[in-house]
Structures are given as C-alpha cells and as structure tokens.
Amino acid sequence: MTNEELVRRRVDAINAGDLEALGEVLAPDVVTHYGSGEAVHGLEALGGLLAGFSAFSDLVVTIDDLAVDGDRVGARYTSRGRQNGEFLGIPNTGRSVEFGGAGIHRIEDGKIVEVWTVDDWAALTRQLRVTDPVTPVSAPSHTMTEARVETVIENKATAAHWIELANARAFDRLSDDWAHDVIVNQGSDVEEVVGLDALVALLKTFYAGMSDLVIDVEDVVGQGDIVFLRTSSHGTHTGELFGIPGSGRPVSYKGIATYYLAEGKITREWFNDDMFALMRTINSAVDAPLSQTS
C-alpha cells in the first residue's frame, strides 16, 4: 500500500466509523495532534476522540488536495454533515455544516504513526450559532502540476520564506514570495482575500492585535506545485483583535496552511490556523470571523 493510499484509507475508515479498518492503516501507538490541544496516544484514545463527533452522524470528510513527500503526506479536506446532537454546548440545530481542514501524516513501516490535523472549528461553531447561517466558501480542488525535484525544493523554500518575512514584519517584501493576484481563502465561511494589497492590509491589522506574534515552521511537505506548511504561533494579545481590546494574555495556536505555486510565487493559499483556540484564549465569541480584522 502506498503512502497516499494509507491516508485515503484512513479517511475512508473515519467516514465509515470503522475502527477495525482504521487499525489496518494506523500504528497501535499512533499519536494524533488535534488542533492546538493535547496529543492523543493510541488507537483506543483516538476512537474516543472521534466519538466526540457523534453529534454529526452523517459527517463525511472529502480529500480535496494531497501531496506526498517521502514519509509524510499532506492533505487538505472538507467535512460536511448535519448536526443532530449537542456539540460543544451548542444544542442541536439540525443545520448542515461545511468546514475545511488540513493534516500532515507521518508514515513508518507501512503504517501511519503520527498525525497533525487542524479543522476550522471557528467556522463550524459560527455556522451553528448564527441566526442566518452563511453559505460556506469552499476552495476548489486543485489539479496538481508535476514539477522537477529542484522546483519542489524551491517551492517549499518560498512557502517557508514568507513566514520569515511575516515575523520580521517585512510586508513590503511579500511580493518576493506572493503573486500580485494571489487568492487567500481565510476561512470556511469567510470571503476570500483577493490581491496582494488586500492580503498585506489584512496581515497588518491582524499583527496589530498581537504585536509580538512569532510563527515557527515545524514541517514543510511538498509535491508538484503544492506545499503544506505546519506551524506553531505564539505571542501576546496586545491590541484589538476580532473586535476585542487587547487583554495582555499570552496566545499560542497551531496551523497547517496549503499553498499553490506557479513560476516561483504563491498564487493561492488555504489558510487553516486554529482560530477557534485563539479566540477562546482571548475570551472573544467563537463566532467572530477573521474578516473582522480587515
């Protein structure tokens, strides 16, 4: 079984609620890092974690894009279902939901031994809480363009380099890595950002709320013209963010972003930081969209 097949079968087993099939592709001592929370160790504990989604009995995960890079596989996916039970203290609404996510899988001896995954729970809870649900904005699936090994290496370096520029607040240099007509999908139910100028404006406002924010790159996975970047961010809530005045609270959250590149520039990004964890930390309403910072 190829590494790609292992990841696809993992998703199929989750959709079917088949723990036995899940055990065929996961190592018994698999470690699952879900969002910004504590790691889950072992198959039995993972089964308990997945049971937490019983409020969505028909939830189906679809892989939209996938990249294989040696012993690691990155995947961007969309989850769709209907709420039929209480979830995170939210009573049953009967509403259909759609939210994005991304994961990176590490494979060893023909088994998945470690998984990092971040779902857009901020969008999920917004869809359950708001009076008039917003139609989710799904990023289209991407047809991968194959690339030489040297190009893949360059693409991975480009995706990581823009994080260095962000940490240095060198927004005037983002054109080094981003196309001027870039499209950024910043949430499952938030309008996409179009153009480099709009992205710079969004970033400046976001960083104004966390002036000392630092992003650490923890893993880079690439194939063809797709790059997955796994990150860890930490800083202090110093200014207004999501309409909430600075609290002085320390913040930390995880993220897995998906980048699509052409001719050495990022042309599209699927932003997938754990905004749910961030907003809980600063004690704001979990239904505040990222677009409120723009």
ChimeraX commands (.cxc) that place a marker at each C-alpha (Angstrom):
marker #1 position 0.00,0.00,0.00 radius 0.5
marker #1 position 1.44,3.39,-0.97 radius 0.5
marker #1 position 1.64,6.27,1.48 radius 0.5
marker #1 position -1.10,8.06,-0.43 radius 0.5
marker #1 position -3.35,5.00,-0.20 radius 0.5
marker #1 position -2.76,4.80,3.58 radius 0.5
marker #1 position -4.00,8.37,4.03 radius 0.5
marker #1 position -7.00,7.90,1.76 radius 0.5
marker #1 position -7.97,4.66,3.56 radius 0.5
marker #1 position -7.66,6.43,6.91 radius 0.5
marker #1 position -10.24,8.98,5.75 radius 0.5
marker #1 position -12.49,6.24,4.33 radius 0.5
marker #1 position -12.36,4.38,7.68 radius 0.5
marker #1 position -13.22,7.54,9.61 radius 0.5
marker #1 position -16.18,8.22,7.30 radius 0.5
marker #1 position -17.42,4.66,7.81 radius 0.5
marker #1 position -16.83,4.77,11.58 radius 0.5
marker #1 position -14.84,1.56,11.11 radius 0.5
marker #1 position -12.23,1.37,13.88 radius 0.5
marker #1 position -11.08,-2.05,12.69 radius 0.5
marker #1 position -10.28,-0.64,9.25 radius 0.5
marker #1 position -8.62,2.32,10.92 radius 0.5
marker #1 position -6.36,-0.09,12.79 radius 0.5
marker #1 position -5.20,-1.53,9.47 radius 0.5
marker #1 position -3.56,1.76,8.45 radius 0.5
marker #1 position -2.63,3.27,11.83 radius 0.5
marker #1 position 0.09,2.01,14.16 radius 0.5
marker #1 position -1.29,0.79,17.53 radius 0.5
marker #1 position 0.63,3.56,19.31 radius 0.5
marker #1 position -0.27,6.26,16.77 radius 0.5
marker #1 position -0.02,9.82,18.07 radius 0.5
marker #1 position -2.70,12.27,16.94 radius 0.5
marker #1 position -2.22,16.01,17.40 radius 0.5
marker #1 position -5.66,17.53,17.00 radius 0.5
marker #1 position -5.70,21.31,16.65 radius 0.5
marker #1 position -3.93,23.12,19.46 radius 0.5
marker #1 position -4.95,20.62,22.14 radius 0.5
marker #1 position -3.14,17.78,23.88 radius 0.5
marker #1 position -1.85,14.91,21.77 radius 0.5
marker #1 position -3.92,11.71,21.77 radius 0.5
marker #1 position -1.92,8.49,22.14 radius 0.5
marker #1 position -3.04,5.14,20.78 radius 0.5
marker #1 position -5.92,3.75,18.74 radius 0.5
marker #1 position -8.30,3.37,21.67 radius 0.5
marker #1 position -7.93,7.01,22.71 radius 0.5
marker #1 position -8.35,8.09,19.09 radius 0.5
marker #1 position -11.64,6.20,18.96 radius 0.5
marker #1 position -12.81,8.25,21.93 radius 0.5
marker #1 position -11.80,11.45,20.18 radius 0.5
marker #1 position -13.70,10.53,17.02 radius 0.5
marker #1 position -16.76,9.65,19.11 radius 0.5
marker #1 position -16.89,13.35,20.00 radius 0.5
marker #1 position -18.27,13.96,16.54 radius 0.5
marker #1 position -21.33,11.77,17.17 radius 0.5
marker #1 position -23.36,14.99,17.07 radius 0.5
marker #1 position -22.86,14.79,13.31 radius 0.5
marker #1 position -23.83,11.23,12.47 radius 0.5
marker #1 position -23.61,11.76,8.71 radius 0.5
marker #1 position -20.35,13.70,8.72 radius 0.5
marker #1 position -18.27,12.93,5.63 radius 0.5
marker #1 position -14.68,14.04,5.03 radius 0.5
marker #1 position -13.56,14.57,1.43 radius 0.5
marker #1 position -9.90,14.95,0.47 radius 0.5
marker #1 position -9.55,17.97,-1.82 radius 0.5
marker #1 position -5.79,18.03,-2.35 radius 0.5
marker #1 position -2.93,15.79,-1.35 radius 0.5
marker #1 position 0.88,15.88,-1.53 radius 0.5
marker #1 position 3.33,13.03,-0.85 radius 0.5
marker #1 position 6.81,13.96,0.32 radius 0.5
marker #1 position 8.86,10.94,1.39 radius 0.5
marker #1 position 7.46,9.56,4.65 radius 0.5
marker #1 position 4.96,12.41,5.05 radius 0.5
marker #1 position 1.66,13.11,3.34 radius 0.5
marker #1 position -0.18,16.43,3.49 radius 0.5
marker #1 position -3.90,16.62,2.78 radius 0.5
marker #1 position -6.45,19.42,2.56 radius 0.5
marker #1 position -10.02,18.29,3.10 radius 0.5
marker #1 position -13.61,19.42,3.57 radius 0.5
marker #1 position -16.04,17.98,6.13 radius 0.5
marker #1 position -19.78,18.11,5.54 radius 0.5
marker #1 position -22.68,16.91,7.65 radius 0.5
marker #1 position -25.76,17.84,9.65 radius 0.5
marker #1 position -25.93,18.46,13.39 radius 0.5
marker #1 position -28.25,16.05,15.19 radius 0.5
marker #1 position -27.00,16.37,18.75 radius 0.5
marker #1 position -25.36,18.75,21.22 radius 0.5
marker #1 position -21.85,19.85,20.25 radius 0.5
marker #1 position -19.53,21.95,22.43 radius 0.5
marker #1 position -22.52,23.04,24.47 radius 0.5
marker #1 position -24.47,24.08,21.38 radius 0.5
marker #1 position -27.91,22.44,21.30 radius 0.5
marker #1 position -28.98,20.50,18.23 radius 0.5
marker #1 position -29.83,22.91,15.41 radius 0.5
marker #1 position -30.39,20.38,12.64 radius 0.5
marker #1 position -28.26,22.58,10.41 radius 0.5
marker #1 position -26.00,21.41,7.64 radius 0.5
marker #1 position -22.37,22.42,8.12 radius 0.5
marker #1 position -19.31,22.55,5.92 radius 0.5
marker #1 position -15.82,23.34,7.14 radius 0.5
marker #1 position -12.28,22.89,5.92 radius 0.5
marker #1 position -9.22,21.36,7.46 radius 0.5
marker #1 position -5.75,20.05,6.77 radius 0.5
marker #1 position -3.50,17.32,8.08 radius 0.5
marker #1 position 0.04,16.01,7.84 radius 0.5
marker #1 position 0.67,12.29,8.29 radius 0.5
marker #1 position 4.00,10.64,9.12 radius 0.5
marker #1 position 4.40,7.07,7.92 radius 0.5
marker #1 position 6.79,4.39,9.10 radius 0.5
marker #1 position 6.99,0.70,8.15 radius 0.5
marker #1 position 3.75,0.83,6.19 radius 0.5
marker #1 position 1.67,2.42,8.98 radius 0.5
marker #1 position 0.66,5.96,9.89 radius 0.5
marker #1 position 2.47,6.62,13.16 radius 0.5
marker #1 position 1.71,10.30,13.72 radius 0.5
marker #1 position -0.95,12.74,12.51 radius 0.5
marker #1 position -1.24,16.50,12.89 radius 0.5
marker #1 position -4.63,17.89,11.93 radius 0.5
marker #1 position -6.34,21.28,12.23 radius 0.5
marker #1 position -10.04,21.73,11.44 radius 0.5
marker #1 position -11.82,25.05,11.07 radius 0.5
marker #1 position -13.86,24.76,14.25 radius 0.5
marker #1 position -14.30,28.53,14.31 radius 0.5
marker #1 position -16.32,28.27,11.10 radius 0.5
marker #1 position -18.15,25.17,12.34 radius 0.5
marker #1 position -19.34,26.84,15.54 radius 0.5
marker #1 position -20.26,30.04,13.66 radius 0.5
marker #1 position -22.50,28.03,11.36 radius 0.5
marker #1 position -24.25,26.51,14.38 radius 0.5
marker #1 position -24.57,29.73,16.37 radius 0.5
marker #1 position -25.58,32.45,13.92 radius 0.5
marker #1 position -29.23,33.22,13.26 radius 0.5
marker #1 position -28.80,33.25,9.50 radius 0.5
marker #1 position -26.09,30.72,8.56 radius 0.5
marker #1 position -23.62,31.86,5.91 radius 0.5
marker #1 position -23.12,29.68,2.88 radius 0.5
marker #1 position -19.66,28.09,3.25 radius 0.5
marker #1 position -16.95,29.19,0.83 radius 0.5
marker #1 position -15.24,26.06,-0.46 radius 0.5
marker #1 position -11.84,26.34,-2.10 radius 0.5
marker #1 position -11.91,24.38,-5.37 radius 0.5
marker #1 position -9.90,21.23,-5.69 radius 0.5
marker #1 position -6.60,21.79,-7.42 radius 0.5
marker #1 position -5.20,19.70,-10.24 radius 0.5
marker #1 position -1.58,19.20,-9.27 radius 0.5
marker #1 position 1.05,20.23,-11.78 radius 0.5
marker #1 position 4.05,17.93,-11.63 radius 0.5
marker #1 position 7.40,19.63,-11.11 radius 0.5
marker #1 position 11.08,18.81,-11.10 radius 0.5
marker #1 position 12.63,17.93,-7.74 radius 0.5
marker #1 position 14.53,21.23,-7.81 radius 0.5
marker #1 position 11.28,23.16,-8.32 radius 0.5
marker #1 position 9.58,21.38,-5.41 radius 0.5
marker #1 position 12.53,22.29,-3.18 radius 0.5
marker #1 position 12.27,25.91,-4.31 radius 0.5
marker #1 position 8.52,25.95,-3.72 radius 0.5
marker #1 position 8.99,24.65,-0.18 radius 0.5
marker #1 position 11.63,27.31,0.47 radius 0.5
marker #1 position 9.32,30.03,-0.85 radius 0.5
marker #1 position 6.45,28.98,1.43 radius 0.5
marker #1 position 8.76,28.93,4.45 radius 0.5
marker #1 position 10.45,32.22,3.50 radius 0.5
marker #1 position 7.26,34.24,3.61 radius 0.5
marker #1 position 6.90,33.23,7.27 radius 0.5
marker #1 position 10.32,34.77,7.89 radius 0.5
marker #1 position 9.10,37.99,6.26 radius 0.5
marker #1 position 5.93,37.95,8.38 radius 0.5
marker #1 position 7.95,37.50,11.58 radius 0.5
marker #1 position 10.15,40.43,10.51 radius 0.5
marker #1 position 7.02,42.47,9.60 radius 0.5
marker #1 position 8.63,42.99,6.18 radius 0.5
marker #1 position 5.27,43.37,4.45 radius 0.5
marker #1 position 6.81,45.49,1.68 radius 0.5
marker #1 position 8.75,42.41,0.58 radius 0.5
marker #1 position 5.87,39.94,0.33 radius 0.5
marker #1 position 5.97,40.26,-3.46 radius 0.5
marker #1 position 9.19,38.21,-3.24 radius 0.5
marker #1 position 7.01,35.17,-2.49 radius 0.5
marker #1 position 3.41,36.05,-3.40 radius 0.5
marker #1 position 1.81,36.71,-6.79 radius 0.5
marker #1 position 0.13,40.11,-7.06 radius 0.5
marker #1 position -3.21,38.46,-7.91 radius 0.5
marker #1 position -3.00,35.90,-5.10 radius 0.5
marker #1 position -6.22,34.47,-3.65 radius 0.5
marker #1 position -6.32,33.62,0.06 radius 0.5
marker #1 position -9.12,31.50,1.49 radius 0.5
marker #1 position -9.07,32.65,5.11 radius 0.5
marker #1 position -11.88,30.51,6.49 radius 0.5
marker #1 position -14.58,28.05,5.53 radius 0.5
marker #1 position -17.34,30.66,5.69 radius 0.5
marker #1 position -15.40,33.90,5.19 radius 0.5
marker #1 position -14.94,35.71,1.89 radius 0.5
marker #1 position -11.61,35.11,0.22 radius 0.5
marker #1 position -8.98,37.82,0.07 radius 0.5
marker #1 position -8.01,38.77,-3.48 radius 0.5
marker #1 position -4.77,40.51,-4.36 radius 0.5
marker #1 position -1.50,41.15,-2.58 radius 0.5
marker #1 position -2.51,44.63,-1.36 radius 0.5
marker #1 position -5.60,43.23,0.36 radius 0.5
marker #1 position -3.51,40.48,1.96 radius 0.5
marker #1 position -0.96,42.99,3.29 radius 0.5
marker #1 position -3.76,45.12,4.77 radius 0.5
marker #1 position -5.25,42.06,6.49 radius 0.5
marker #1 position -1.90,40.99,7.91 radius 0.5
marker #1 position -1.09,44.45,9.26 radius 0.5
marker #1 position -4.39,44.61,11.11 radius 0.5
marker #1 position -4.01,41.06,12.42 radius 0.5
marker #1 position -0.49,41.68,13.72 radius 0.5
marker #1 position -1.62,44.92,15.34 radius 0.5
marker #1 position -3.64,42.73,17.70 radius 0.5
marker #1 position -0.61,40.57,18.56 radius 0.5
marker #1 position 2.40,42.82,18.07 radius 0.5
marker #1 position 4.96,40.25,19.26 radius 0.5
marker #1 position 3.49,37.24,17.43 radius 0.5
marker #1 position 6.10,34.77,16.16 radius 0.5
marker #1 position 5.39,31.88,13.80 radius 0.5
marker #1 position 7.61,28.81,13.94 radius 0.5
marker #1 position 7.71,26.47,10.95 radius 0.5
marker #1 position 7.59,22.89,12.23 radius 0.5
marker #1 position 7.25,20.94,8.98 radius 0.5
marker #1 position 7.14,21.51,5.23 radius 0.5
marker #1 position 5.62,18.94,2.86 radius 0.5
marker #1 position 5.61,19.45,-0.89 radius 0.5
marker #1 position 4.82,17.71,-4.15 radius 0.5
marker #1 position 4.44,19.23,-7.59 radius 0.5
marker #1 position 3.12,22.77,-7.16 radius 0.5
marker #1 position 1.53,22.17,-3.72 radius 0.5
marker #1 position 3.17,22.87,-0.35 radius 0.5
marker #1 position 1.80,22.18,3.14 radius 0.5
marker #1 position 3.28,24.22,5.98 radius 0.5
marker #1 position 2.75,23.15,9.61 radius 0.5
marker #1 position 3.30,25.98,12.06 radius 0.5
marker #1 position 3.12,26.94,15.72 radius 0.5
marker #1 position 2.37,30.56,16.64 radius 0.5
marker #1 position 2.85,32.29,19.96 radius 0.5
marker #1 position 2.68,35.86,21.24 radius 0.5
marker #1 position 0.59,38.24,23.32 radius 0.5
marker #1 position -2.86,39.73,22.73 radius 0.5
marker #1 position -1.74,43.36,22.90 radius 0.5
marker #1 position -4.25,45.18,20.70 radius 0.5
marker #1 position -7.75,44.92,19.31 radius 0.5
marker #1 position -8.39,41.58,17.64 radius 0.5
marker #1 position -11.74,40.29,16.38 radius 0.5
marker #1 position -13.23,43.42,17.95 radius 0.5
marker #1 position -11.81,42.51,21.38 radius 0.5
marker #1 position -9.49,45.05,23.08 radius 0.5
marker #1 position -6.00,43.89,24.00 radius 0.5
marker #1 position -6.06,41.69,27.09 radius 0.5
marker #1 position -2.35,41.12,27.64 radius 0.5
marker #1 position -2.96,37.37,27.57 radius 0.5
marker #1 position -0.37,35.03,26.05 radius 0.5
marker #1 position -1.64,33.19,22.99 radius 0.5
marker #1 position -0.49,30.08,21.18 radius 0.5
marker #1 position -2.09,28.05,18.43 radius 0.5
marker #1 position -1.27,25.59,15.65 radius 0.5
marker #1 position -1.83,25.80,11.93 radius 0.5
marker #1 position -1.48,23.86,8.67 radius 0.5
marker #1 position -1.67,26.02,5.54 radius 0.5
marker #1 position -1.86,24.82,1.96 radius 0.5
marker #1 position -0.05,26.80,-0.75 radius 0.5
marker #1 position -0.27,26.55,-4.53 radius 0.5
marker #1 position 2.62,27.98,-6.53 radius 0.5
marker #1 position 3.39,28.89,-10.13 radius 0.5
marker #1 position 6.63,30.30,-11.52 radius 0.5
marker #1 position 8.10,30.57,-8.04 radius 0.5
marker #1 position 5.23,32.58,-6.50 radius 0.5
marker #1 position 2.33,31.65,-4.22 radius 0.5
marker #1 position -0.86,32.05,-6.26 radius 0.5
marker #1 position -3.37,30.68,-3.75 radius 0.5
marker #1 position -3.39,29.84,-0.05 radius 0.5
marker #1 position -5.87,27.91,2.05 radius 0.5
marker #1 position -5.36,29.49,5.48 radius 0.5
marker #1 position -6.00,26.97,8.25 radius 0.5
marker #1 position -4.77,28.28,11.59 radius 0.5
marker #1 position -6.63,27.22,14.74 radius 0.5
marker #1 position -8.65,30.42,15.15 radius 0.5
marker #1 position -11.04,28.59,17.47 radius 0.5
marker #1 position -8.25,28.10,20.02 radius 0.5
marker #1 position -7.02,31.66,19.57 radius 0.5
marker #1 position -10.44,33.20,20.09 radius 0.5
marker #1 position -11.09,31.09,23.17 radius 0.5
marker #1 position -7.78,32.30,24.61 radius 0.5
marker #1 position -8.62,35.98,24.24 radius 0.5
marker #1 position -12.13,35.27,25.54 radius 0.5
marker #1 position -13.91,36.52,22.44 radius 0.5
marker #1 position -17.02,34.98,20.92 radius 0.5
marker #1 position -16.08,31.94,18.88 radius 0.5
marker #1 position -18.28,33.17,16.04 radius 0.5
marker #1 position -16.10,36.21,15.26 radius 0.5
marker #1 position -14.74,35.80,11.71 radius 0.5
marker #1 position -11.19,36.63,10.76 radius 0.5
marker #1 position -12.52,39.11,8.23 radius 0.5
marker #1 position -13.42,41.42,11.15 radius 0.5
marker #1 position -9.71,42.26,11.31 radius 0.5
marker #1 position -9.72,43.68,7.79 radius 0.5
marker link #1:1,2 radius 0.2
marker link #1:2,3 radius 0.2
marker link #1:3,4 radius 0.2
marker link #1:4,5 radius 0.2
marker link #1:5,6 radius 0.2
marker link #1:6,7 radius 0.2
marker link #1:7,8 radius 0.2
marker link #1:8,9 radius 0.2
marker link #1:9,10 radius 0.2
marker link #1:10,11 radius 0.2
marker link #1:11,12 radius 0.2
marker link #1:12,13 radius 0.2
marker link #1:13,14 radius 0.2
marker link #1:14,15 radius 0.2
marker link #1:15,16 radius 0.2
marker link #1:16,17 radius 0.2
marker link #1:17,18 radius 0.2
marker link #1:18,19 radius 0.2
marker link #1:19,20 radius 0.2
marker link #1:20,21 radius 0.2
marker link #1:21,22 radius 0.2
marker link #1:22,23 radius 0.2
marker link #1:23,24 radius 0.2
marker link #1:24,25 radius 0.2
marker link #1:25,26 radius 0.2
marker link #1:26,27 radius 0.2
marker link #1:27,28 radius 0.2
marker link #1:28,29 radius 0.2
marker link #1:29,30 radius 0.2
marker link #1:30,31 radius 0.2
marker link #1:31,32 radius 0.2
marker link #1:32,33 radius 0.2
marker link #1:33,34 radius 0.2
marker link #1:34,35 radius 0.2
marker link #1:35,36 radius 0.2
marker link #1:36,37 radius 0.2
marker link #1:37,38 radius 0.2
marker link #1:38,39 radius 0.2
marker link #1:39,40 radius 0.2
marker link #1:40,41 radius 0.2
marker link #1:41,42 radius 0.2
marker link #1:42,43 radius 0.2
marker link #1:43,44 radius 0.2
marker link #1:44,45 radius 0.2
marker link #1:45,46 radius 0.2
marker link #1:46,47 radius 0.2
marker link #1:47,48 radius 0.2
marker link #1:48,49 radius 0.2
marker link #1:49,50 radius 0.2
marker link #1:50,51 radius 0.2
marker link #1:51,52 radius 0.2
marker link #1:52,53 radius 0.2
marker link #1:53,54 radius 0.2
marker link #1:54,55 radius 0.2
marker link #1:55,56 radius 0.2
marker link #1:56,57 radius 0.2
marker link #1:57,58 radius 0.2
marker link #1:58,59 radius 0.2
marker link #1:59,60 radius 0.2
marker link #1:60,61 radius 0.2
marker link #1:61,62 radius 0.2
marker link #1:62,63 radius 0.2
marker link #1:63,64 radius 0.2
marker link #1:64,65 radius 0.2
marker link #1:65,66 radius 0.2
marker link #1:66,67 radius 0.2
marker link #1:67,68 radius 0.2
marker link #1:68,69 radius 0.2
marker link #1:69,70 radius 0.2
marker link #1:70,71 radius 0.2
marker link #1:71,72 radius 0.2
marker link #1:72,73 radius 0.2
marker link #1:73,74 radius 0.2
marker link #1:74,75 radius 0.2
marker link #1:75,76 radius 0.2
marker link #1:76,77 radius 0.2
marker link #1:77,78 radius 0.2
marker link #1:78,79 radius 0.2
marker link #1:79,80 radius 0.2
marker link #1:80,81 radius 0.2
marker link #1:81,82 radius 0.2
marker link #1:82,83 radius 0.2
marker link #1:83,84 radius 0.2
marker link #1:84,85 radius 0.2
marker link #1:85,86 radius 0.2
marker link #1:86,87 radius 0.2
marker link #1:87,88 radius 0.2
marker link #1:88,89 radius 0.2
marker link #1:89,90 radius 0.2
marker link #1:90,91 radius 0.2
marker link #1:91,92 radius 0.2
marker link #1:92,93 radius 0.2
marker link #1:93,94 radius 0.2
marker link #1:94,95 radius 0.2
marker link #1:95,96 radius 0.2
marker link #1:96,97 radius 0.2
marker link #1:97,98 radius 0.2
marker link #1:98,99 radius 0.2
marker link #1:99,100 radius 0.2
marker link #1:100,101 radius 0.2
marker link #1:101,102 radius 0.2
marker link #1:102,103 radius 0.2
marker link #1:103,104 radius 0.2
marker link #1:104,105 radius 0.2
marker link #1:105,106 radius 0.2
marker link #1:106,107 radius 0.2
marker link #1:107,108 radius 0.2
marker link #1:108,109 radius 0.2
marker link #1:109,110 radius 0.2
marker link #1:110,111 radius 0.2
marker link #1:111,112 radius 0.2
marker link #1:112,113 radius 0.2
marker link #1:113,114 radius 0.2
marker link #1:114,115 radius 0.2
marker link #1:115,116 radius 0.2
marker link #1:116,117 radius 0.2
marker link #1:117,118 radius 0.2
marker link #1:118,119 radius 0.2
marker link #1:119,120 radius 0.2
marker link #1:120,121 radius 0.2
marker link #1:121,122 radius 0.2
marker link #1:122,123 radius 0.2
marker link #1:123,124 radius 0.2
marker link #1:124,125 radius 0.2
marker link #1:125,126 radius 0.2
marker link #1:126,127 radius 0.2
marker link #1:127,128 radius 0.2
marker link #1:128,129 radius 0.2
marker link #1:129,130 radius 0.2
marker link #1:130,131 radius 0.2
marker link #1:131,132 radius 0.2
marker link #1:132,133 radius 0.2
marker link #1:133,134 radius 0.2
marker link #1:134,135 radius 0.2
marker link #1:135,136 radius 0.2
marker link #1:136,137 radius 0.2
marker link #1:137,138 radius 0.2
marker link #1:138,139 radius 0.2
marker link #1:139,140 radius 0.2
marker link #1:140,141 radius 0.2
marker link #1:141,142 radius 0.2
marker link #1:142,143 radius 0.2
marker link #1:143,144 radius 0.2
marker link #1:144,145 radius 0.2
marker link #1:145,146 radius 0.2
marker link #1:146,147 radius 0.2
marker link #1:147,148 radius 0.2
marker link #1:148,149 radius 0.2
marker link #1:149,150 radius 0.2
marker link #1:150,151 radius 0.2
marker link #1:151,152 radius 0.2
marker link #1:152,153 radius 0.2
marker link #1:153,154 radius 0.2
marker link #1:154,155 radius 0.2
marker link #1:155,156 radius 0.2
marker link #1:156,157 radius 0.2
marker link #1:157,158 radius 0.2
marker link #1:158,159 radius 0.2
marker link #1:159,160 radius 0.2
marker link #1:160,161 radius 0.2
marker link #1:161,162 radius 0.2
marker link #1:162,163 radius 0.2
marker link #1:163,164 radius 0.2
marker link #1:164,165 radius 0.2
marker link #1:165,166 radius 0.2
marker link #1:166,167 radius 0.2
marker link #1:167,168 radius 0.2
marker link #1:168,169 radius 0.2
marker link #1:169,170 radius 0.2
marker link #1:170,171 radius 0.2
marker link #1:171,172 radius 0.2
marker link #1:172,173 radius 0.2
marker link #1:173,174 radius 0.2
marker link #1:174,175 radius 0.2
marker link #1:175,176 radius 0.2
marker link #1:176,177 radius 0.2
marker link #1:177,178 radius 0.2
marker link #1:178,179 radius 0.2
marker link #1:179,180 radius 0.2
marker link #1:180,181 radius 0.2
marker link #1:181,182 radius 0.2
marker link #1:182,183 radius 0.2
marker link #1:183,184 radius 0.2
marker link #1:184,185 radius 0.2
marker link #1:185,186 radius 0.2
marker link #1:186,187 radius 0.2
marker link #1:187,188 radius 0.2
marker link #1:188,189 radius 0.2
marker link #1:189,190 radius 0.2
marker link #1:190,191 radius 0.2
marker link #1:191,192 radius 0.2
marker link #1:192,193 radius 0.2
marker link #1:193,194 radius 0.2
marker link #1:194,195 radius 0.2
marker link #1:195,196 radius 0.2
marker link #1:196,197 radius 0.2
marker link #1:197,198 radius 0.2
marker link #1:198,199 radius 0.2
marker link #1:199,200 radius 0.2
marker link #1:200,201 radius 0.2
marker link #1:201,202 radius 0.2
marker link #1:202,203 radius 0.2
marker link #1:203,204 radius 0.2
marker link #1:204,205 radius 0.2
marker link #1:205,206 radius 0.2
marker link #1:206,207 radius 0.2
marker link #1:207,208 radius 0.2
marker link #1:208,209 radius 0.2
marker link #1:209,210 radius 0.2
marker link #1:210,211 radius 0.2
marker link #1:211,212 radius 0.2
marker link #1:212,213 radius 0.2
marker link #1:213,214 radius 0.2
marker link #1:214,215 radius 0.2
marker link #1:215,216 radius 0.2
marker link #1:216,217 radius 0.2
marker link #1:217,218 radius 0.2
marker link #1:218,219 radius 0.2
marker link #1:219,220 radius 0.2
marker link #1:220,221 radius 0.2
marker link #1:221,222 radius 0.2
marker link #1:222,223 radius 0.2
marker link #1:223,224 radius 0.2
marker link #1:224,225 radius 0.2
marker link #1:225,226 radius 0.2
marker link #1:226,227 radius 0.2
marker link #1:227,228 radius 0.2
marker link #1:228,229 radius 0.2
marker link #1:229,230 radius 0.2
marker link #1:230,231 radius 0.2
marker link #1:231,232 radius 0.2
marker link #1:232,233 radius 0.2
marker link #1:233,234 radius 0.2
marker link #1:234,235 radius 0.2
marker link #1:235,236 radius 0.2
marker link #1:236,237 radius 0.2
marker link #1:237,238 radius 0.2
marker link #1:238,239 radius 0.2
marker link #1:239,240 radius 0.2
marker link #1:240,241 radius 0.2
marker link #1:241,242 radius 0.2
marker link #1:242,243 radius 0.2
marker link #1:243,244 radius 0.2
marker link #1:244,245 radius 0.2
marker link #1:245,246 radius 0.2
marker link #1:246,247 radius 0.2
marker link #1:247,248 radius 0.2
marker link #1:248,249 radius 0.2
marker link #1:249,250 radius 0.2
marker link #1:250,251 radius 0.2
marker link #1:251,252 radius 0.2
marker link #1:252,253 radius 0.2
marker link #1:253,254 radius 0.2
marker link #1:254,255 radius 0.2
marker link #1:255,256 radius 0.2
marker link #1:256,257 radius 0.2
marker link #1:257,258 radius 0.2
marker link #1:258,259 radius 0.2
marker link #1:259,260 radius 0.2
marker link #1:260,261 radius 0.2
marker link #1:261,262 radius 0.2
marker link #1:262,263 radius 0.2
marker link #1:263,264 radius 0.2
marker link #1:264,265 radius 0.2
marker link #1:265,266 radius 0.2
marker link #1:266,267 radius 0.2
marker link #1:267,268 radius 0.2
marker link #1:268,269 radius 0.2
marker link #1:269,270 radius 0.2
marker link #1:270,271 radius 0.2
marker link #1:271,272 radius 0.2
marker link #1:272,273 radius 0.2
marker link #1:273,274 radius 0.2
marker link #1:274,275 radius 0.2
marker link #1:275,276 radius 0.2
marker link #1:276,277 radius 0.2
marker link #1:277,278 radius 0.2
marker link #1:278,279 radius 0.2
marker link #1:279,280 radius 0.2
marker link #1:280,281 radius 0.2
marker link #1:281,282 radius 0.2
marker link #1:282,283 radius 0.2
marker link #1:283,284 radius 0.2
marker link #1:284,285 radius 0.2
marker link #1:285,286 radius 0.2
marker link #1:286,287 radius 0.2
marker link #1:287,288 radius 0.2
marker link #1:288,289 radius 0.2
marker link #1:289,290 radius 0.2
marker link #1:290,291 radius 0.2
marker link #1:291,292 radius 0.2
marker link #1:292,293 radius 0.2
marker link #1:293,294 radius 0.2
view
